Amino acid sequence: MQRNITAEILSIGDELLYGQIQDTNSHWISQQLDGIGVKVIRRTTVGDERKSILAAFAASASVADIILMTGGLGPTRDDLTKPLLAEYFQSDLVLVPEALEAIQGFFNKRGRELTSTNRQQAYLPEKCTYVHNPVGTAPGMWFEKDGKVWMSMPGVPHEMRYLMENFVIPKIKDIFPLPIIYHKMIKTVGIGESWLSDMISDWESSLPSHIKLAYLPSLGEVRLRLTATGNDQGTLANDVEKQVEKLLPLISKYVYGYNQDTLATVIGQLLNQRKKKLALAESCSGGYIAHLITGVAGSSDYFNGAIVPYHNTFKENVLGVRQHTLINHGAVSEETVIEMATKVREKFQADFGLSSSGIAGPGGGTADKPVGLVWIACSSTDGCFTRKLQLTEDRMVNIQLTATAALNLLRQTILKETE
Amino acid sequence: MQRNITAEILSIGDELLYGQIQDTNSHWISQQLDGIGVKVIRRTTVGDERKSILAAFAASASVADIILMTGGLGPTRDDLTKPLLAEYFQSDLVLVPEALEAIQGFFNKRGRELTSTNRQQAYLPEKCTYVHNPVGTAPGMWFEKDGKVWMSMPGVPHEMRYLMENFVIPKIKDIFPLPIIYHKMIKTVGIGESWLSDMISDWESSLPSHIKLAYLPSLGEVRLRLTATGNDQGTLANDVEKQVEKLLPLISKYVYGYNQDTLATVIGQLLNQRKKKLALAESCSGGYIAHLITGVAGSSDYFNGAIVPYHNTFKENVLGVRQHTLINHGAVSEETVIEMATKVREKFQADFGLSSSGIAGPGGGTADKPVGLVWIACSSTDGCFTRKLQLTEDRMVNIQLTATAALNLLRQTILKETE
């Protein structure tokens, strides 16, 4: 088989080394390269320091075909990537009119003045190919030398992603002979990694050698990724789909989607197909479920609205939960989430009403209602379904797990799979 | 001045390079080392491959005094760190009775049988110091050679943290003469990095050589980090605070907090101090502002609740915006956000009502109301203040920028700094 095309990911910035920013870029870039069959062989992070950056350039060139850099492109003094690339490629910094135009446009659009510092960003190494960055002011820079390619991108995640998706990935696919890879992601929710692996272990051991399985757990979800490597896309797709057919019966009730699907996008599709509307009453999840739903483009087609009655008074006044219920059962109770779901469904004239109430923590726990206790409910024409959750001590983790469990309860209710 | 004590952080594992697991360990270790004045000069991630790992060992030894490794210590065949450390330090693997005892204890405690694979974990390079790991089965390994120290730790975050806190950090402080480091982060909002740098360039050039400045931009915010290095904590704190005093007058209206502060925590403090309550009416931000507010522990003390009237019908029915306003001015208008903010403030009996309405995109834009157009308003006893924003084409970015701008408008309203 042909040799691997290799890549090094280079992250530049003191803020990374000092632990002030978590480097999510390298992780994301790794996933993208893996997805197109490029083998990431190393990731290196260095600070804003001439010697280390130049050493990293040389080290990368010695091991990888593709060198992808992020960071150090800001207009300020501590940003060294651009001048050092110019030095490394023995190239002068010259004004690139297109770049200046783009930066000017970026500022005009926002009705802001272009400063001399911003103008500097239009000066690029003569030997690089200018790559337009419409979502920021730092241009991308593409270099080719000795059969290796280099790309320098801003460290701002959405700018880096734009350049990767619209320029780098297509360009790499175009230049390098990459093996044919077929990925299929099976998305599961509501079951832990070890239980899942026990349920599918026979199937897993029967996988052909050209298909690999990876478990990718995240909060409340486990993604199963099948990766087939070979020479023909059609054959690989076929091989993988055959395996998925065998897998599904084993775990069908936990599978909510594939590949780019998220619980929020899948729910959007289910509601649109049925022309149904959704409303939310969020207490402990505090608006996070609404954020996940409205993060999906077009969600206004099926999402009517939400109420976050954070203080109990307003569970009563604004949402209409009966005082009697709150007093006799408390805000964190099955009775309360049922009324929350039902009332919000009425108020927003929706087909489904989803609610949450719990103790997110770290404070507020009691002996009978400890931190991490959460009730969720989904009200529909088929009735109201509830779940009791006992989560963690961590507030943010509890908010996320509540949202995942609630969205899954909604999904099951729409599909009438609540048992 | 004494030279820096330097460290390299080495993460080992294919799952990192393939983007299957986000490497949070390096980030956490960076923070710990930074906190004790060790200069992290590089972070490297390599896969489970003999050649790359040995090369990484040699490269680390050539640049750092301290080499901290995580990963590759599992009992399975693809875990190479231990055998390769033995090879690198020309040392045989020998059974360490204490290690075996610890592993046995770990399994007994869980009523599980010790497998031969697990027994292997008790074999360690003869030249290393065995480091007890009570929270897992992979022991830590400490090496000292040519004035450099090496520590190998499991990749499981809580195991790594235990070993760092209970062994590595104290040991490093004990062995190396560490400088004193003092950090101060100044958090700004509502101004871009380049404008900021223009406003403070004179101050920046006048900084003493032992104080360094870094710009850390993120969506809608820029953090300024001052780092002072020396021998006395008190003196450094003093030096830095003096500089901050000089800096503040130049950018006071943009500074919202320091160090760990976020807009949401600062707003929480401002509201608590004044015993004031907050309510939200979110359209285009879709619950994200509520999520940021409720992400703060104790937010129930000052956050009464939110309404997300996503569909226009409910801006009227649930929130009480006048039909007349929606028809004559549209949902995305100054008039509408003013009514949203005022109505939600009334409904939730709050002192401040904050609202947003805009076109998040990618669809829904028109000639006079393009994607990225957002109106925000903050209603208070002093009146209602509004801002018009023209943001980006990216839905998620628009949601985040809207939240940041709205929280800042709220902060200014509370402080009566709205001009």
Chai-1 contact restraints between the chains, C-beta under 6 A:
chainA,res_idxA,chainB,res_idxB,connection_type,confidence,min_distance_angstrom,max_distance_angstrom,comment,restraint_id
A,D14,B,A214,contact,1.0,0.0,6.0,A-B,restraint_1
A,E15,B,L216,contact,1.0,0.0,6.0,A-B,restraint_2
A,L17,B,S30,contact,1.0,0.0,6.0,A-B,restraint_3
A,L17,B,V40,contact,1.0,0.0,6.0,A-B,restraint_4
A,Y18,B,D34,contact,1.0,0.0,6.0,A-B,restraint_5
A,G19,B,H27,contact,1.0,0.0,6.0,A-B,restraint_6
A,G19,B,S30,contact,1.0,0.0,6.0,A-B,restraint_7
A,G19,B,Q31,contact,1.0,0.0,6.0,A-B,restraint_8
A,G19,B,D34,contact,1.0,0.0,6.0,A-B,restraint_9
A,Q22,B,H27,contact,1.0,0.0,6.0,A-B,restraint_10
A,H27,B,G19,contact,1.0,0.0,6.0,A-B,restraint_11
A,H27,B,Q22,contact,1.0,0.0,6.0,A-B,restraint_12
A,S30,B,L17,contact,1.0,0.0,6.0,A-B,restraint_13
A,S30,B,G19,contact,1.0,0.0,6.0,A-B,restraint_14
A,Q31,B,G19,contact,1.0,0.0,6.0,A-B,restraint_15
A,D34,B,Y18,contact,1.0,0.0,6.0,A-B,restraint_16
A,D34,B,G19,contact,1.0,0.0,6.0,A-B,restraint_17
A,V40,B,L17,contact,1.0,0.0,6.0,A-B,restraint_18
A,R42,B,V46,contact,1.0,0.0,6.0,A-B,restraint_19
A,R43,B,T45,contact,1.0,0.0,6.0,A-B,restraint_20
A,T44,B,T44,contact,1.0,0.0,6.0,A-B,restraint_21
A,T45,B,R43,contact,1.0,0.0,6.0,A-B,restraint_22
A,V46,B,R42,contact,1.0,0.0,6.0,A-B,restraint_23
A,G74,B,E193,contact,1.0,0.0,6.0,A-B,restraint_24
A,P75,B,S194,contact,1.0,0.0,6.0,A-B,restraint_25
A,T76,B,S197,contact,1.0,0.0,6.0,A-B,restraint_26
A,T76,B,Y215,contact,1.0,0.0,6.0,A-B,restraint_27
A,D78,B,A214,contact,1.0,0.0,6.0,A-B,restraint_28
A,T115,B,S194,contact,1.0,0.0,6.0,A-B,restraint_29
A,T115,B,D198,contact,1.0,0.0,6.0,A-B,restraint_30
A,T117,B,S194,contact,1.0,0.0,6.0,A-B,restraint_31
A,T117,B,S197,contact,1.0,0.0,6.0,A-B,restraint_32
A,T117,B,D198,contact,1.0,0.0,6.0,A-B,restraint_33
A,N118,B,S194,contact,1.0,0.0,6.0,A-B,restraint_34
A,H158,B,V397,contact,1.0,0.0,6.0,A-B,restraint_35
A,A214,B,Q20,contact,1.0,0.0,6.0,A-B,restraint_36
A,L216,B,Q20,contact,1.0,0.0,6.0,A-B,restraint_37
A,G286,B,A290,contact,1.0,0.0,6.0,A-B,restraint_38
A,G286,B,H291,contact,1.0,0.0,6.0,A-B,restraint_39
A,G286,B,T294,contact,1.0,0.0,6.0,A-B,restraint_40
A,G287,B,G287,contact,1.0,0.0,6.0,A-B,restraint_41
A,G287,B,A290,contact,1.0,0.0,6.0,A-B,restraint_42
A,G287,B,H291,contact,1.0,0.0,6.0,A-B,restraint_43
A,G287,B,A306,contact,1.0,0.0,6.0,A-B,restraint_44
A,Y288,B,H291,contact,1.0,0.0,6.0,A-B,restraint_45
A,A290,B,G286,contact,1.0,0.0,6.0,A-B,restraint_46
A,A290,B,G287,contact,1.0,0.0,6.0,A-B,restraint_47
A,A290,B,V308,contact,1.0,0.0,6.0,A-B,restraint_48
A,H291,B,G286,contact,1.0,0.0,6.0,A-B,restraint_49
A,H291,B,G287,contact,1.0,0.0,6.0,A-B,restraint_50
A,H291,B,Y288,contact,1.0,0.0,6.0,A-B,restraint_51
A,H291,B,H291,contact,1.0,0.0,6.0,A-B,restraint_52
A,T294,B,G286,contact,1.0,0.0,6.0,A-B,restraint_53
A,A297,B,P362,contact,1.0,0.0,6.0,A-B,restraint_54
A,A297,B,R395,contact,1.0,0.0,6.0,A-B,restraint_55
A,S300,B,Y310,contact,1.0,0.0,6.0,A-B,restraint_56
A,F303,B,Y310,contact,1.0,0.0,6.0,A-B,restraint_57
A,N304,B,H311,contact,1.0,0.0,6.0,A-B,restraint_58
A,N304,B,F314,contact,1.0,0.0,6.0,A-B,restraint_59
A,G305,B,V308,contact,1.0,0.0,6.0,A-B,restraint_60
A,G305,B,P309,contact,1.0,0.0,6.0,A-B,restraint_61
A,G305,B,Y310,contact,1.0,0.0,6.0,A-B,restraint_62
A,G305,B,F314,contact,1.0,0.0,6.0,A-B,restraint_63
A,A306,B,G287,contact,1.0,0.0,6.0,A-B,restraint_64
A,A306,B,V308,contact,1.0,0.0,6.0,A-B,restraint_65
A,I307,B,I307,contact,1.0,0.0,6.0,A-B,restraint_66
A,V308,B,A290,contact,1.0,0.0,6.0,A-B,restraint_67
A,V308,B,G305,contact,1.0,0.0,6.0,A-B,restraint_68
A,V308,B,A306,contact,1.0,0.0,6.0,A-B,restraint_69
A,P309,B,G305,contact,1.0,0.0,6.0,A-B,restraint_70
A,Y310,B,S300,contact,1.0,0.0,6.0,A-B,restraint_71
A,Y310,B,F303,contact,1.0,0.0,6.0,A-B,restraint_72
A,Y310,B,G305,contact,1.0,0.0,6.0,A-B,restraint_73
A,H311,B,N304,contact,1.0,0.0,6.0,A-B,restraint_74
A,F314,B,N304,contact,1.0,0.0,6.0,A-B,restraint_75
A,F314,B,G305,contact,1.0,0.0,6.0,A-B,restraint_76
A,F314,B,F348,contact,1.0,0.0,6.0,A-B,restraint_77
A,V318,B,K347,contact,1.0,0.0,6.0,A-B,restraint_78
A,K347,B,V318,contact,1.0,0.0,6.0,A-B,restraint_79
A,F348,B,F314,contact,1.0,0.0,6.0,A-B,restraint_80
A,P362,B,A297,contact,1.0,0.0,6.0,A-B,restraint_81
A,R395,B,A297,contact,1.0,0.0,6.0,A-B,restraint_82
